[in-house]
Structures are given as structure tokens and as C-alpha cells.
Amino acid sequence: MRLDDNGRVYLPASIRKNLRSREFYVEEKDGRIILIPVREKLMKYRGIFRGENLTGEEIDEIVKKETQKLLRGEL
């Protein structure tokens, strides 16, 4: 793998094809980079809207805000 001039990491196709997410929560621990699919971090919200009378757009906005918090390390 390599890091380009813009800081992007290129993952080999053999790894990418096994991933179910294109967005990741990034952690650094002991000099190592850990990528955790955002989907896994957001699973705690699964079913949270059940029984709510929300539009698709409202749900999308809530999910977007929670994802942004997660990516900023606020969750």
C-alpha cells in the first residue's frame, strides 16, 4: 500500500472487495492505523426510528449528523 501526495491510502482490490463500507472511523493506536467501518459504529442506532413518523429526508439528516459526530470522534 502507499500514501499519495494528498494523503490518500490505496487499498488493494483484494481487501476492498471484502469490505461492506466505503466510510471508516479511523483510530491511531501505538503507531498503527485502524479502520473501522462506520456501519459497525452506527449499528447501535439500528431500529431507532421504528414507530417514528419521520420522512426519509429527516432520517437521512439525522444519520448524516450522527455520522459526522462519529467521524469527529464525538461518539
Secondary structure by P-SEA (a helix, b strand, c coil): ccccccbbbbbcaaaaaacccccccccccccbbbbccccccccccccccccccccaaaaaaaaaaaaaaaaaccc
